[in-house]
Amino acid sequence: MTDAPRASAPALTIVNAVILPMADGVDWFRGWLSVGDDGRISGMGEGHPPAGRAATPWAEAGEGLIGSGEVFDAKGAFVAPGFISAHSHIFTSGMRGMTPGDELYGWVGEQSTFISGADADDIYWFTLHGCLDFLGNGVTSAYNFTDSRVVGKYDAETDTREIFAIRPEDYLHRQVDAARDAGLRTMNAIRLDSEFQPVEGAFEVFARAVAYVDTTVPPDLNLGASVFGAVQWSATEQAARDEVRAMDEHRIGNQAHFLETAEALDQQREKFRWYADAGALRPGFLFGHFVHPDAQMSQVAAERGAGMVWQPTSNGRLGSGVADIPRYRELGMPIGVGLDDQSCTDVSDPFQNMRIGAYTQRAVHQDASVVMPREMIRLHTLGSAEAMGPSVAADVGSLEIGKFADLLVVDPAAPDTGPVWDVYAHYAFACGLRNLKRVYVGGALVSQNGESTHPRAAEASRELHARVREVARRSAERSTSRLAW
């Protein structure tokens, strides 16, 4: 661990830290990390920064400005990579606590009815609030399923979807705007919806959305576009072929919600064949959830290079089941971890997500070593980046020279969590949001002590509360739920 050849005076140097790089083959160490003006890690190492890196010795600098750069004394706190949510529906930030006793389809039905009253401005503020919530909780990169233009409701019993309306394209675009404006690194997933509008028109809308991402999101924040796989809710095999066409035309991946719940399981398993026959199963294709495949399905998916993304908190909240992570690991599948919806995790807490994930696997397999702390942290950081693709993993997911300085300062002494017997176990099992003191994206401070530094954070909160009430009013004729304050 040495300085990068191009390193100059750093914009930020963090000293006196317990650093968890999460790069393979590199263990935790006590030392320092520096960030260049480009927002990337320019140097890191054990002990003190090398001579000449700071204007005064780090031990005397404390916290403050040295020349044009800041030196932050972590005072023994953990410094680790920002979490990555490889499966997220960020627009749901105003929908926490909805349908607390429903499983997937009942919950989706209520959510769909509510969001049917939203317009492009509403979805912008919902998404902005959700992105700032992610950042404040230490999630610095996300795969985000944008809410579809198609307003409808799926009936699992009949395997049909009732369509109410199709919104203008800016409904999609404003969700892209919100993630960009929040400063969250995002892969934007777009639903094709070729079943519900003229097919070629659907492909044109999709192409314009991909182009919008590429032309309006700064490269540093743009993790790419993806197909929002929706065959689970489709009526014909053509939907799978259409998604493969979109993947091929734009050279992008696809993440499909699949086999999430035991409800309507036979029809879900039949639709797995649609994807397999269409040629979708390949590197870059991810199954979101993948809780209930049979042994052959998981074997075929792994052999063809497909991966999966695990949502421990969401699967527990909705009673969906427990994904067989040790099995997928043995098969060599890429595995990411996601926080899913704010409306089905309720608190977008990656620390809680790690604990629920590890503890549930241990309980199901009756093996306390089945998912160890370091592996769990890796799954929610570098593993998620790898699942999203090589270009993503090249920039985020671990603390390495040349990667973006997306990092967290987590202080186990404030509040005091006791002696640290094992660094990885303490970080994953004993720490939480209460210990999260700073969140940096590209070396820029975006949250401190739970408070966003974003200039529109307070406005986003006000807009969310006001707009949720108005959207609920608009959708009231289709809703049986009532908001309570």
Beta strands, then each sheet from edge to edge (+ up, - down):
strand 1: 12-19
strand 2: 29-35
strand 3: 41-46
strand 4: 64-66
strand 5: 69-73
strand 6: 78-81
strand 7: 83-89
strand 8: 139-145
strand 9: 150-155
strand 10: 160-166
strand 11: 185-190
strand 12: 222-229
strand 13: 253-258
strand 14: 285-289
strand 15: 307-310
strand 16: 335-337
strand 17: 340-341
strand 18: 407-410
strand 19: 436-441
strand 20: 444-448
strand 21: 451-452
sheet 1: 3+ 2- 1+ 5+ 4-
sheet 2: 3+ 2- 1+ 6+ 18- 19+ 20- 21+
sheet 3: 16+ 15+ 14+ 13+ 12+ 11+ 8+ 7+ 17+
sheet 4: 9+ 10-
end
